[in-house]
């Protein structure tokens, strides 16, 4: 398997250079016409002369989008990172989110809680009645559940 690796690398470089040459606009091609570069890549691809010549001398390369070299951009760039706990916009968004999550109708929630508690008490009484536990106060049907109103 390892003996095929050089062949595959040459083939990959050959294909990359060929496709790159075809996709490059005519205005970005240096030195020779685009058709000549395609022929050079195809004819001298097996010995790597064609693809390497295209990559080095054939295509006009553009500098990075920010201009200058990477080290110059890095030196001139100010650090704008702010930790979340120091960012007032982030903290304000948290306050908005918590304000949305808080219940606004407190009496409604309390009434719902009371209904659940009453339902729980009723079910506990029914269980005691069925089991004949300490809450059994006599009568064939046991204690009556409290009337809800």
FENKAFEN-V817339 format. One record per run of one state. SS is the DSSP state (H for helix, E for strand, C for the rest). FROM is the first residue (numbers start at 1). TO is the last residue. Records with the same first field share a line. If there is no record, write none. Layout:
SS->FROM-TO ; FROM-TO
This chain:
C->1-1 ; 24-25 ; 30-33 ; 44-48 ; 60-69 ; 77-83 ; 87-87 ; 102-105 ; 132-149
H->2-23 ; 26-28 ; 34-43 ; 49-58 ; 70-76 ; 84-86 ; 88-101 ; 106-131
E->29-29 ; 59-59
